[in-house]
Amino acid sequence: MSKFGDLVTAEVPVLVYFYAQWNEACTAMDTVIHEVAAARGDQLRIVKIDVAKNNELIEALRIKKVPTLLLYKKGAMIWRQGGVMETEALLSVTQTL
């Protein structure tokens, strides 16, 4: 988990996207994540984490469903959302940083 701490303390805000390859909602969310990444460019770092490969982190952060999005600014979690979101809604959240 020390690597996770290094990830979320970046100079730019970090959007962490917890997903599962088998989940249809995550498949739909992938498009949204790509659109947000394109729109925000280097103003936002996006990290995708597969829940099947990161059990310890999932338990520590109490991730109960996928997709789950966490937004960090200077190492502090400032926003958390479970479920699918529209591109415009996620852009709105990330533009307030």
ABEGO torsion letter per residue (X at the ends): XAAAAAAAABABBBBBBBBBAABAAAAAAAAAAAAAAAAAEAABBBBBBBAAABAAAAAAAGBABOBBBBBBBGGBBABBBBEBBBAAAAAAAAAAX
